[in-house]
Amino acid sequence: MTRDAELGPLDAQLPDPRGSAIPKSALNSFKSLEYLQRYALDTLNLATILLLKQSSMDIPYAIEKAMPFVSCIVTPLYQQVDPQELGEARRHLSVAEEYCKRIMKRYAYSQLTKQKIDNIASRLVWEYPSHSFVIDLDEARQMGIHASLMDEERAKLCYNLIKSVDGCFGFISSDGKPKGKTGVSPKSVVTKKNRKIKKG
């Protein structure tokens, strides 16, 4: 890896049920659930402290009285969680995690213990907040990934390669029409190729 290089979490991407062309992270449902759990506990804590300050209740009784109040606030939020969607996302993430473990065991990480491999795979799948979270060289090393700093000569070659193909990405859209920097028609490319084949 160069100093500018980055990896990302092992995050399965799912079709957006709302019809958006941009896929959504399978982690979204779980991160939302984690937030609801923290929100419920924080609300219960605040409600209990408020009752303790404004009355002579003991802690168990204050918690008991605070719970219906918290339930009224949190229940409508939990009702918006789709169990089927949550289960599907969980399966996709489990598949990603299992493939990660198998590949690591089979190839460059075969010398690691099962626990170490499980820890790395679990961290890549579950412990980062979003698909775009940057895992740089130091983070990768700290996690246990076999990463090393690329020498300057190879780094320069990589930068030149990226620069040379910058205009090629996405020059044909999903509907087959040309787009992007090149402006090359897909039909003209095919025609030229066919001509060369016929001449040969």
C-alpha positions as CSV (number, residue, x, y, z in Angstrom):
1,M,0.0,0.0,0.0
2,T,1.1,3.5,-0.7
3,R,0.6,6.2,2.0
4,D,-2.5,7.4,0.2
5,A,-3.9,3.9,-0.3
6,E,-7.0,2.7,1.6
7,L,-9.0,-0.4,2.1
8,G,-12.6,-0.5,3.1
9,P,-14.7,-2.7,5.4
10,L,-16.0,-6.0,4.1
11,D,-19.5,-4.7,3.6
12,A,-22.1,-6.5,1.5
13,Q,-24.1,-4.2,-0.8
14,L,-27.8,-4.9,-1.4
15,P,-30.3,-3.5,-3.9
16,D,-32.2,-0.6,-2.4
17,P,-35.9,-1.6,-1.8
18,R,-36.9,2.0,-2.7
19,G,-35.7,1.5,-6.2
20,S,-32.6,3.6,-6.1
21,A,-29.8,2.7,-8.5
22,I,-27.3,3.1,-5.6
23,P,-27.1,-0.1,-3.5
24,K,-27.4,0.1,0.2
25,S,-25.1,-1.3,2.9
26,A,-26.3,-4.5,4.6
27,L,-24.9,-2.9,7.8
28,N,-27.5,-0.1,7.7
29,S,-30.2,-2.1,9.4
30,F,-27.8,-3.2,12.2
31,K,-26.4,0.2,12.7
32,S,-29.9,1.6,13.0
33,L,-30.7,-1.1,15.5
34,E,-27.6,-0.4,17.5
35,Y,-28.6,3.3,17.6
36,L,-32.1,2.4,18.8
37,Q,-30.6,0.3,21.6
38,R,-28.4,3.1,22.8
39,Y,-31.2,5.6,22.5
40,A,-33.5,3.5,24.6
41,L,-30.9,3.0,27.3
42,D,-30.0,6.7,27.3
43,T,-33.7,7.7,27.5
44,L,-34.3,5.3,30.4
45,N,-31.2,6.7,32.2
46,L,-32.3,10.3,31.8
47,A,-35.9,9.5,32.8
48,T,-34.7,7.7,35.9
49,I,-32.3,10.5,36.9
50,L,-35.1,13.0,36.5
51,L,-37.5,11.0,38.8
52,L,-34.8,10.6,41.4
53,K,-34.0,14.3,41.4
54,Q,-37.7,15.4,41.6
55,S,-39.0,12.8,44.1
56,S,-38.0,10.7,47.0
57,M,-38.1,7.4,45.0
58,D,-35.5,4.8,45.4
59,I,-33.6,3.6,42.2
60,P,-35.6,0.4,41.5
61,Y,-38.9,2.2,41.8
62,A,-37.7,5.1,39.7
63,I,-36.6,2.7,36.9
64,E,-40.0,0.9,37.1
65,K,-41.9,4.2,36.7
66,A,-39.6,5.4,33.9
67,M,-39.9,2.3,31.8
68,P,-43.5,3.0,30.5
69,F,-42.5,6.5,29.5
70,V,-39.5,5.2,27.6
71,S,-41.6,2.5,26.0
72,C,-44.0,5.1,24.6
73,I,-41.1,6.9,23.0
74,V,-39.1,4.0,21.7
75,T,-41.8,1.5,20.6
76,P,-42.9,3.5,17.4
77,L,-39.2,3.6,16.3
78,Y,-38.8,-0.2,16.8
79,Q,-42.0,-0.9,14.9
80,Q,-40.3,0.6,11.8
81,V,-37.6,-2.1,11.9
82,D,-38.4,-4.8,9.3
83,P,-37.4,-8.3,10.7
84,Q,-37.3,-9.8,7.2
85,E,-35.0,-7.1,5.9
86,L,-32.9,-7.4,9.0
87,G,-32.6,-11.2,8.6
88,E,-31.7,-10.9,4.9
89,A,-29.0,-8.4,5.7
90,R,-27.6,-10.7,8.4
91,R,-27.4,-13.6,6.1
92,H,-25.5,-11.6,3.5
93,L,-23.0,-10.3,6.1
94,S,-22.6,-13.8,7.5
95,V,-21.7,-15.1,4.0
96,A,-19.2,-12.3,3.5
97,E,-17.6,-13.1,6.9
98,E,-17.4,-16.8,6.2
99,Y,-15.8,-16.4,2.8
100,C,-13.3,-14.0,4.4
101,K,-12.3,-16.6,7.0
102,R,-12.0,-19.4,4.4
103,I,-9.8,-17.4,2.1
104,M,-7.6,-16.3,4.9
105,K,-7.2,-19.9,6.2
106,R,-6.5,-21.2,2.7
107,Y,-4.0,-18.7,1.6
108,A,-1.7,-16.0,3.1
109,Y,-3.0,-16.2,6.7
110,S,-2.9,-20.0,7.1
111,Q,-0.3,-19.7,9.8
112,L,-2.6,-17.6,12.1
113,T,-4.8,-19.2,14.8
114,K,-8.5,-19.7,14.1
115,Q,-9.2,-17.1,16.8
116,K,-7.0,-14.5,15.2
117,I,-8.6,-15.1,11.7
118,D,-12.1,-14.9,13.3
119,N,-11.2,-11.6,15.0
120,I,-9.9,-10.0,11.7
121,A,-12.9,-11.1,9.7
122,S,-15.3,-10.0,12.4
123,R,-13.7,-6.6,12.6
124,L,-13.8,-6.1,8.8
125,V,-17.5,-7.0,8.7
126,W,-19.0,-5.6,11.9
127,E,-16.9,-3.0,13.6
128,Y,-16.8,-0.1,11.1
129,P,-19.6,2.4,10.9
130,S,-19.9,2.7,7.1
131,H,-18.9,1.2,3.7
132,S,-16.7,4.2,3.0
133,F,-14.7,4.1,6.2
134,V,-11.0,4.4,5.4
135,I,-8.7,1.6,6.5
136,D,-5.2,3.0,5.9
137,L,-1.9,1.3,6.2
138,D,-1.5,1.8,9.9
139,E,-5.1,0.6,10.6
140,A,-4.6,-2.5,8.4
141,R,-1.4,-3.4,10.2
142,Q,-2.9,-2.9,13.6
143,M,-5.8,-5.1,12.7
144,G,-3.4,-7.9,11.6
145,I,-3.7,-7.6,7.8
146,H,-0.4,-8.4,6.0
147,A,0.2,-4.9,4.6
148,S,3.5,-3.1,3.9
149,L,4.5,0.2,2.5
150,M,5.1,0.2,-1.2
151,D,8.5,1.5,-2.4
152,E,8.6,4.8,-4.3
153,E,9.3,3.3,-7.7
154,R,6.2,1.0,-7.6
155,A,4.1,3.7,-6.1
156,K,5.0,6.0,-9.0
157,L,4.0,3.3,-11.5
158,C,0.7,2.8,-9.8
159,Y,-0.1,6.5,-9.8
160,N,0.8,6.7,-13.5
161,L,-1.5,3.7,-14.2
162,I,-4.4,5.3,-12.3
163,K,-3.9,8.6,-14.1
164,S,-3.8,6.9,-17.5
165,V,-7.1,5.1,-17.1
166,D,-8.9,7.9,-15.3
167,G,-10.9,8.7,-18.5
168,C,-12.0,5.1,-19.2
169,F,-14.1,4.5,-16.1
170,G,-17.8,4.4,-16.9
171,F,-17.6,5.4,-20.5
172,I,-20.4,3.0,-21.4
173,S,-23.6,3.4,-19.3
174,S,-25.9,0.6,-18.2
175,D,-28.2,1.3,-21.2
176,G,-25.3,1.0,-23.7
177,K,-25.0,4.7,-24.4
178,P,-21.5,6.3,-24.3
179,K,-20.8,8.7,-21.5
180,G,-17.8,10.1,-19.6
181,K,-14.6,11.7,-20.9
182,T,-13.9,9.5,-23.9
183,G,-17.0,10.1,-26.0
184,V,-16.3,6.9,-27.9
185,S,-19.4,5.2,-29.3
186,P,-19.7,1.5,-28.3
187,K,-20.9,0.7,-31.9
188,S,-17.9,2.3,-33.5
189,V,-15.6,0.3,-31.2
190,V,-17.3,-2.9,-32.2
191,T,-17.2,-2.0,-35.9
192,K,-13.5,-1.3,-35.9
193,K,-12.8,-4.6,-34.1
194,N,-15.0,-6.5,-36.7
195,R,-13.1,-4.9,-39.5
196,K,-9.8,-6.0,-38.1
197,I,-11.1,-9.5,-37.7
198,K,-12.3,-9.6,-41.3
199,K,-9.0,-8.3,-42.7
200,G,-7.1,-10.9,-40.7
